[in-house]
């Protein structure tokens, strides 16, 4: 082995070991450590899809996200998750269009979209549902999220705890008063909401 090759091999082995150590160790909610968890904004995405004139499922993303919960593995079904979205943070990669969409949300009057969970259900396979109250455009309605608990583990450090979730739901924008001639002419009432999020233990 050459001297030049040795550091490269050591680095590769270290990275491989780090990846293995970072993998989730459980998908059992009862085995997740108790504590307070906060959203890792760098590893969180919330996207929405809406049918545009029947031609496409137009996709946009919200960048301004906050969230967290206190967790007790002995009573995990009672977990109260709070999640907040900044409606101004809509991102279509077109600033002018972003501003137009934010206008439909009346962001000056309704500066936040919030979700507060009211119940969790799930099994040992990591799949379940989260019910809760969604407040959007000044209207609060109950919704249900289909959620997969992707697992818990140490993440990139041996002393930390990281949780990952994937999920989706479908809402009707008219249920929340987001309705006008332009929207009704060119977009569907149904809006698909998809999220990939991670939380870190404080």
C-alpha positions in Angstrom: 0.0 0.0 0.0 1.4 3.4 -1.0 1.6 6.3 1.5 -0.7 8.3 -0.8 -3.3 5.6 -0.8 -3.4 4.9 2.9 -5.1 8.2 4.0 -7.7 7.8 1.3 -8.5 4.3 2.5 -8.7 5.4 6.1 -11.0 8.2 5.2 -13.3 5.9 3.2 -13.5 3.4 6.0 -14.3 6.2 8.5 -17.0 7.5 6.3 -18.5 4.1 5.8 -18.5 3.5 9.6 -20.1 6.9 10.1 -22.9 6.0 7.6 -23.5 2.7 9.4 -23.6 4.3 12.8 -26.0 7.0 11.6 -28.6 4.6 10.3 -31.9 4.4 12.3 -31.7 1.8 15.1 -35.5 1.3 15.7 -38.9 2.1 14.3 -40.6 1.2 17.5 -42.0 4.4 19.2 -41.7 2.8 22.6 -37.9 2.6 22.2 -37.4 6.3 21.4 -35.7 8.2 24.2 -37.9 10.6 26.2 -37.3 14.3 25.9 -37.9 17.4 23.9 -37.5 17.3 20.1 -37.1 20.2 17.7 -37.3 20.3 13.9 -34.0 20.1 12.0 -34.7 22.7 9.4 -31.8 21.7 7.2 -33.4 18.3 6.8 -37.1 19.2 6.5 -39.2 19.7 3.4 -42.8 20.5 2.9 -44.1 20.4 -0.7 -47.6 20.9 -2.2 -49.0 19.7 -5.4 -52.1 21.1 -7.2 -53.5 20.2 -10.6 -52.9 23.0 -13.1 -55.6 23.0 -15.9 -55.3 19.2 -16.1 -51.8 19.4 -17.6 -49.6 18.8 -14.5 -49.4 18.4 -10.8 -47.7 21.7 -10.2 -45.3 21.5 -7.3 -44.2 24.2 -4.9 -42.3 24.2 -1.6 -42.6 26.0 1.7 -39.2 27.0 3.2 -40.2 28.6 6.5 -40.8 25.7 8.9 -40.8 25.4 12.7 -41.9 22.5 14.9 -41.4 20.3 17.9 -42.8 18.1 20.6 -42.2 16.7 24.1 -42.0 12.9 24.0 -42.7 10.2 26.5 -42.2 6.6 25.1 -44.5 5.2 27.8 -47.4 7.3 26.5 -46.3 8.2 22.9 -49.9 8.2 21.6 -50.5 11.4 23.7 -47.6 13.3 22.0 -48.6 16.9 21.1 -46.8 18.0 17.9 -46.9 21.6 16.9 -45.9 22.7 13.4 -45.8 26.2 11.9 -45.4 27.2 8.3 -44.6 30.7 7.1 -47.0 31.2 4.1 -44.6 33.9 2.8 -42.0 31.2 2.3 -43.8 29.6 -0.7 -41.1 28.8 -3.3 -41.8 28.1 -7.0 -38.4 29.3 -8.2 -40.2 32.4 -9.6 -40.2 35.3 -7.1 -43.0 37.1 -8.9 -45.2 34.0 -8.9 -44.3 33.4 -5.2 -45.7 36.8 -4.4 -48.8 36.2 -6.4 -49.5 32.9 -4.5 -48.8 34.4 -1.1 -51.4 37.0 -2.0 -54.0 34.3 -2.3 -53.1 33.3 1.3 -53.5 36.9 2.5 -50.3 36.7 4.4 -50.6 40.1 6.0 -53.8 39.1 7.6 -53.0 35.5 8.3 -49.2 35.3 8.8 -48.9 31.7 9.9 -50.2 28.2 9.0 -50.3 25.9 12.0 -50.9 22.3 12.8 -51.5 21.0 16.3 -51.8 17.2 16.7 -54.7 15.7 18.7 -53.9 12.0 18.3 -51.4 9.4 17.1 -52.0 5.9 16.0 -49.6 3.3 14.7 -48.0 -0.1 14.8 -44.7 -1.8 15.0 -44.1 -1.4 11.3 -43.7 2.4 11.7 -46.8 3.3 9.7 -49.7 5.2 11.2 -51.8 8.3 11.3 -51.6 11.7 13.0 -54.8 13.6 13.5 -54.8 17.3 14.3 -56.2 20.7 13.7 -54.9 22.7 10.7 -55.3 26.5 10.8 -54.8 28.0 7.4 -56.1 31.3 6.0 -57.8 31.9 9.3 -59.9 28.7 9.2 -59.3 25.7 11.6 -60.3 22.3 10.4 -59.4 18.7 11.5 -57.2 16.7 9.1 -55.4 13.3 9.1 -51.8 12.8 8.0 -50.7 9.4 6.8 -47.3 9.0 8.4 -44.3 6.6 8.2 -41.9 6.7 11.1 -38.7 6.2 9.3 -36.8 5.5 12.5 -34.8 6.8 15.4 -31.0 6.7 15.9 -28.0 8.6 16.9 -27.6 10.5 13.6 -24.1 11.7 12.9 -23.0 11.9 16.6 -23.1 9.0 19.1 -24.6 11.2 21.8 -27.5 12.7 19.8 -30.9 11.3 18.9 -32.6 11.9 15.5 -36.0 11.0 14.4 -37.3 10.8 10.8 -40.8 10.9 9.3 -42.4 10.8 5.9 -46.0 11.6 5.2 -48.8 13.1 3.2 -52.3 14.3 3.3 -54.8 15.9 0.9 -56.9 19.0 1.7 -59.4 21.2 -0.2 -58.3 24.8 -0.5 -62.0 25.9 -0.6 -62.4 24.4 2.9 -60.0 27.1 4.1 -61.5 29.9 2.1 -58.7 30.0 -0.5 -61.0 30.3 -3.5 -61.5 32.9 -6.2 -62.3 33.1 -9.9 -58.7 32.6 -11.1 -57.9 29.7 -8.8 -61.2 28.0 -9.6 -60.7 28.4 -13.3 -57.1 27.1 -13.5 -56.4 24.9 -10.5 -57.9 21.9 -8.7 -59.6 22.3 -5.3 -57.6 19.3 -4.0 -54.1 20.1 -2.8 -51.7 17.3 -2.0 -49.3 18.0 0.9 -46.1 15.9 1.2 -43.4 16.1 3.9 -40.0 14.6 4.7 -38.9 15.8 8.2 -36.3 15.1 10.8 -36.2 16.1 14.5 -33.3 16.3 16.9 -33.4 15.8 20.7 -32.5 18.9 22.6 
